Amino acid sequence: MRIMDTTRPRAFCADRYAASIVLEGLLNELPNNRLYLTRSDRNYGTYNASTILDDGTAYTAFFTLKPKKGRFDGIRHKLRLYVESAHHRPQPEEGQKVKVVAIISKALKGETVKYFRR
C-alpha cells in the first residue's frame, strides 16, 4: 500500500507499524539503552538507541534532540526529541557510544556530540 508523506509517496509497512508499539518503551528507557552516534547525520538523525527483542534482533530508533521550549502534560521542557526512523535491524547499529547526559548537555546548547572517525 502507498501512502503520502507530505508531498512524496511512501510504502506502508504493516510489520514496521506493528513494531512501533515498543517505540515508546525504548524512548522512555533512553538512559538504560545503548546510545550511539551515527556515522552521518544526513541519514536518519544524529543518535540511535537499540533494544534487543525476544527474537534476538534489535529494534533501533534514530533520533535528534533539539532546543524547543514548551509544555507537555503541564510540565515545561526545553528540548524536543524528533524520531527520524525506527525499524528492526539484524543486530544493534554500530557507532560511537555516547551517554544520554552528553546528548542532553549538548542539545541544551544547540549542539550535537561530534562523531570521531576511527
N, C-alpha and C positions, 0 to 999 in steps of 0.2 A: 504494500500500500504506500502511496506517495502522499506526503503532507507538505504544506507550505510553511517554511521557516522564514518569516518576514517576506523577503522577495524571491527566495530560491526554494525550489522543491527538494525535499529530502525523503529518504525511505524511512518508514516507521518500522521499528523492530520490536515485536512483542516480547521477545526474551529480554532485551535491554530495558524495556519499560517495566517488566516484572521484577528485574533485579534492582530497579531504582528504589524499591521498598526498603532495602538495607542502607540506602544512601544517608538518611537522617542519622541512623545509628553510627555510621562511620564518621560523619562530621561532628557529632556530639562527643566522640571519643578521640578527637584530634591529638590531645596531649598524650594519649596512650598508644597511638598507632605510629607506624613508620611514616616519616615525612621525608621527602626528597626534593631536591631542586631538579627540574627537568633540564635537559641539555639546551633547549631553546625555548624562549617564552613566546615564540610565534605559533607553536602548535596548539597546545591546549591550556596554556597558562603557565604560571611560574612554579607552582608546587604540586606535589601529588601525595596522596595518602592511600595506603592499601590495607585491606583486612583480608585474611585468609578464610575462605569459605569452607564448608564441610567437605566439598569435593576436592579440596587441595588447590583450587585456582584462587587467584587474587581478584578482589573487586577494588578497582582503583578509581579515585576521583581526582581530576585535575582542576585546580582552582587558583584564583588570585585573591588577594586581600588588599583592599584599598581604603584610604580615609573617606569616610562618609558619615557625617553626623546625622542622627535621627533618633527615633524612639520605636521600640518594638515591645509589645505587651507591657507598656508602661515603664520600660527600662530604657534609659538613654544609652546610646552607643556612639562610638567614634569610628568604627570600622565596619565595612561590609564585605562579606565573603561572596565571591562570584564563582559558581561551579561552571566550568567550561565544558566538561565532558565527564562521564563516568561509565565504565564498562568492565567486563571480565577480561582478565589477562591470564595467560598460562602460568605466570609467576609474577611476583611483585616487580614493579618498574625499577630499573637500575638508576642510580644517580647519586648525587652528593647528599649525605644525610644532613638534616637540619632540624633544630628543635623548634617547637611551636612558639616559645618565648622569643626566639630570634626573629621569626616571621612577624610576630605582633609588634615587636620593638621597631623593626624597620618600617612596617606598614604605617605606624603612627607618625613616622617622619615623611611618609610619601615615597619611600624607597623599597627596593626589594633586596633580598640576600643575593650576593653575587655568586655565580657558578664558576668554580675554578676547574678548568680543563686539566685532565691528568695526562 
